[in-house]
Amino acid sequence: MLKVENLSTGYGKKQVLFNVSLEVNKGDIVLLAGNNGSGKSTLLKAIYGMLPQWDNGQVWFDGENITGKPTAALLKKGLLYIPQKNNLFEELTVKENLEMAGLMLDNKLLRQRIEDTLSVFKTLEPNRKRTPMTLSGGERQLLTLAMATLHQPKMILIDEPFAGLSPQNIDFIAGNLKSLNERLGVTLLIVEHRVKECLNIASRVVGMKLGKLFIESAVKSGFNINELNSIFV
């Protein structure tokens, strides 16, 4: 579904990624793990066209070359990116956040999608009139996921979904990510340094260090978390 070929990029003159190649198959939940500064978030931004490709790197999605395409075009193709921060409108209600997320949709379609989304993310239904600042960390992250699913994405790139969450809320969000994958068929590429918490839902783990991918393992084949210890040195 997603294919990254020889992708290099950075910020200004500082190179962060070095000839990164990666494939994510339809239906996968792939965990991209690594220490702070390893290039994980940069890779998601580069895939989503938020950073330029250096040295003729390419990104393919659903068999189409999407290198350099604007984010609005990627959203229409079914590829969506959820950043770690600044993804909610704090002064608006849950329902109003959903309406803002779906501004590109026809009004009638948007209303139907919101109701469908609230029926999937049932925890949000009784909270539709509350603002994000009054929600728990888990509920805030759930709202972020709900906003994303309004567009019925084929694949979501999600950066640090467990950041700042309690263990209970981590389990809650992990369960909802698994449900998105299994019930709605959404493929996921997740950046997260909390590897252990992701092992119950991930199908593959890819390790990243100093802007390069250096280890990959299928969880179902008996993944040993000790294999990734060198990432965090």
C-alpha positions as CSV (number, residue, x, y, z in Angstrom):
1,M,0.0,0.0,0.0
2,L,2.8,2.4,1.0
3,K,6.2,2.3,-0.5
4,V,9.1,4.6,0.4
5,E,12.2,4.5,-1.8
6,N,15.5,6.0,-1.0
7,L,14.1,8.9,0.9
8,S,16.5,11.5,2.2
9,T,15.5,14.9,3.7
10,G,16.1,17.3,6.5
11,Y,15.7,20.8,7.8
12,G,17.6,23.5,6.0
13,K,21.1,22.1,5.4
14,K,20.8,19.6,8.2
15,Q,20.2,16.1,6.8
16,V,18.0,13.9,9.1
17,L,17.0,10.9,6.9
18,F,19.5,8.9,4.8
19,N,18.2,6.8,1.9
20,V,15.3,5.3,3.9
21,S,13.2,2.6,2.1
22,L,10.1,1.1,3.7
23,E,7.0,-0.8,2.7
24,V,3.7,-1.1,4.5
25,N,1.2,-3.6,3.2
26,K,-2.5,-3.2,3.3
27,G,-4.0,-4.1,6.6
28,D,-0.7,-3.8,8.5
29,I,-0.1,-2.1,11.8
30,V,3.6,-1.1,11.6
31,L,5.3,0.3,14.7
32,L,8.3,2.6,13.9
33,A,10.4,2.7,17.0
34,G,13.5,4.6,18.0
35,N,15.0,7.1,20.3
36,N,14.3,10.9,20.3
37,G,16.1,12.4,17.3
38,S,16.2,9.2,15.3
39,G,14.2,10.7,12.5
40,K,10.8,8.9,13.1
41,S,8.6,12.0,13.0
42,T,10.6,13.4,10.2
43,L,9.9,10.3,8.1
44,L,6.2,10.7,8.6
45,K,6.3,14.4,7.6
46,A,8.4,13.5,4.5
47,I,6.0,10.8,3.5
48,Y,3.1,13.3,3.8
49,G,4.8,15.9,1.7
50,M,5.6,18.3,4.5
51,L,9.3,18.1,3.8
52,P,11.1,18.1,0.4
53,Q,12.6,14.9,-1.0
54,W,16.3,15.0,-1.5
55,D,18.3,13.0,-4.0
56,N,15.3,11.8,-6.0
57,G,13.6,9.9,-3.2
58,Q,10.0,8.7,-4.0
59,V,6.9,7.9,-2.1
60,W,4.2,5.6,-3.6
61,F,0.7,5.0,-2.3
62,D,-1.8,2.6,-3.7
63,G,0.4,2.2,-6.8
64,E,0.6,5.9,-7.5
65,N,3.6,8.2,-7.1
66,I,2.6,10.8,-4.6
67,T,6.0,12.4,-4.2
68,G,5.6,16.2,-3.7
69,K,1.8,16.1,-3.9
70,P,-0.1,18.6,-1.6
71,T,-1.6,17.3,1.6
72,A,-5.1,18.0,0.5
73,A,-4.6,15.7,-2.5
74,L,-3.2,12.9,-0.2
75,L,-6.2,13.2,2.0
76,K,-8.5,12.7,-0.9
77,K,-6.5,9.6,-1.9
78,G,-7.1,8.1,1.6
79,L,-3.7,8.9,3.3
80,L,-4.0,10.9,6.5
81,Y,-1.4,12.2,9.0
82,I,-2.0,12.8,12.7
83,P,0.7,14.9,14.4
84,Q,1.6,14.5,18.0
85,K,0.6,18.0,19.1
86,N,-1.8,20.8,18.1
87,N,-4.4,18.6,16.6
88,L,-7.4,19.8,18.5
89,F,-9.4,23.1,18.7
90,E,-9.3,23.6,22.5
91,E,-12.1,26.3,22.6
92,L,-14.6,24.2,20.5
93,T,-16.8,21.3,21.6
94,V,-16.2,17.7,20.6
95,K,-18.9,18.1,17.9
96,E,-17.5,21.4,16.7
97,N,-14.0,19.8,16.4
98,L,-15.5,17.1,14.3
99,E,-17.2,19.7,12.1
100,M,-14.0,21.5,11.6
101,A,-12.2,18.3,10.7
102,G,-14.8,17.7,8.0
103,L,-15.0,21.1,6.4
104,M,-14.0,19.6,3.0
105,L,-17.1,17.4,3.0
106,D,-20.6,18.2,1.9
107,N,-22.8,19.4,4.8
108,K,-25.2,16.5,4.6
109,L,-22.5,14.0,4.2
110,L,-20.6,15.5,7.1
111,R,-23.6,15.3,9.4
112,Q,-24.0,11.6,8.6
113,R,-20.3,10.9,9.0
114,I,-20.2,12.6,12.4
115,E,-23.1,10.4,13.6
116,D,-21.5,7.3,12.2
117,T,-18.2,8.2,13.9
118,L,-19.8,8.8,17.2
119,S,-21.5,5.4,16.9
120,V,-18.1,3.9,16.5
121,F,-16.3,5.9,19.2
122,K,-19.1,5.5,21.8
123,T,-17.1,7.2,24.6
124,L,-17.4,10.5,22.7
125,E,-21.2,10.4,22.3
126,P,-22.1,11.7,25.8
127,N,-19.3,14.2,25.6
128,R,-20.2,15.9,22.3
129,K,-20.9,19.2,24.0
130,R,-17.7,19.3,26.1
131,T,-14.4,21.0,25.1
132,P,-11.1,19.0,24.7
133,M,-9.6,20.7,27.7
134,T,-12.3,19.1,29.9
135,L,-11.6,15.6,28.6
136,S,-9.1,13.0,29.8
137,G,-6.0,12.3,27.9
138,G,-7.5,9.1,26.4
139,E,-10.7,10.9,25.4
140,R,-8.6,13.7,23.7
141,Q,-6.7,11.1,21.7
142,L,-9.9,9.3,20.8
143,L,-11.3,12.6,19.5
144,T,-8.2,13.0,17.3
145,L,-8.8,9.5,15.9
146,A,-12.5,10.3,15.4
147,M,-11.7,13.4,13.4
148,A,-9.4,11.4,11.2
149,T,-12.0,8.7,10.4
150,L,-14.5,11.3,9.1
151,H,-12.5,11.1,5.9
152,Q,-12.7,7.3,5.8
153,P,-8.9,7.0,5.3
154,K,-7.3,3.9,3.9
155,M,-4.1,4.5,5.9
156,I,-3.2,6.8,8.8
157,L,0.3,7.9,9.8
158,I,0.1,8.7,13.5
159,D,2.9,10.3,15.6
160,E,3.2,9.3,19.3
161,P,-0.5,8.4,20.1
162,F,0.5,7.3,23.7
163,A,2.3,10.5,24.6
164,G,1.4,11.8,28.0
165,L,-1.2,9.1,28.6
166,S,-1.7,7.0,31.8
167,P,-1.3,3.2,31.5
168,Q,-5.0,2.8,31.5
169,N,-5.5,5.3,28.7
170,I,-2.7,3.7,26.7
171,D,-4.6,0.4,26.8
172,F,-7.8,2.3,25.8
173,I,-6.2,4.0,22.8
174,A,-4.4,0.8,21.8
175,G,-7.7,-1.0,21.7
176,N,-9.3,1.7,19.6
177,L,-6.3,1.6,17.1
178,K,-6.7,-2.1,16.8
179,S,-10.5,-1.7,16.2
180,L,-9.8,0.9,13.5
181,N,-7.6,-1.6,11.8
182,E,-9.9,-4.7,12.2
183,R,-13.3,-3.1,11.9
184,L,-12.7,-0.3,9.4
185,G,-9.7,-1.8,7.5
186,V,-7.4,1.1,8.2
187,T,-3.7,0.5,7.7
188,L,-1.5,2.1,10.4
189,L,2.1,3.4,10.5
190,I,2.6,4.4,14.1
191,V,5.6,6.3,15.5
192,E,6.0,5.4,19.2
193,H,8.9,4.9,21.6
194,R,6.8,2.9,24.0
195,V,7.4,-0.4,22.2
196,K,6.1,-2.7,24.8
197,E,2.7,-1.0,24.8
198,C,2.4,-1.5,21.0
199,L,3.3,-5.1,20.8
200,N,-0.2,-6.3,21.4
201,I,-1.5,-4.5,18.3
202,A,1.4,-4.2,15.9
203,S,2.0,-6.8,13.1
204,R,5.6,-5.5,12.4
205,V,8.2,-3.5,14.3
206,V,10.8,-1.4,12.4
207,G,13.7,0.1,14.3
208,M,15.2,3.5,13.4
209,K,18.5,5.1,14.5
210,L,20.3,8.2,13.3
211,G,18.0,8.6,10.3
212,K,18.3,5.1,9.0
213,L,16.2,1.9,9.3
214,F,18.3,-0.9,10.8
215,I,16.1,-3.7,12.1
216,E,12.7,-5.1,11.2
217,S,10.7,-8.0,12.8
218,A,7.3,-9.5,12.4
219,V,5.6,-9.5,15.8
220,K,3.6,-12.7,15.1
221,S,6.8,-14.7,14.4
222,G,8.0,-14.2,18.0
223,F,9.4,-10.7,18.3
224,N,11.9,-10.3,21.1
225,I,11.8,-6.8,22.5
226,N,15.5,-7.2,23.5
227,E,16.3,-6.9,19.8
228,L,15.5,-3.2,19.9
229,N,17.5,-2.4,23.0
230,S,20.3,-0.9,20.9
231,I,17.9,1.7,19.5
232,F,17.8,3.5,22.8
233,V,21.5,3.6,23.5
